[in-house]
């Protein structure tokens, strides 16, 4: 049976309480993305960024309006991603 929880939760600072100051927001993201099955967690921009470049910057939220290409470019500009 396929897991209903994202495979990246073990290392995700958002899931593990290290990114957002309001725990209510954190729980909402967890329920909407991390615990909602593969279709939902695979749409998470943190998950997609990690899959694309092997890591995810802390400023990226699951529902970011930026595309993966824009996120990667911004990470490069900030020096968070060295290519």
LINTANOR-V303057 format. One line per field, one symbol per residue. burial: b if it has 16 or more other ideal C-beta (glycine too) atoms within 10 Angstrom, else e. A space follows every 50 residues. Layout:
BEGIN
burial->???
END
This chain:
BEGIN
burial->eeeeebebbeebebbeeebeeeeeebeebbeebbbbeeebbeebbbbbbb eebeebeeebbbebeeeeeebbeebeeeebbee
END
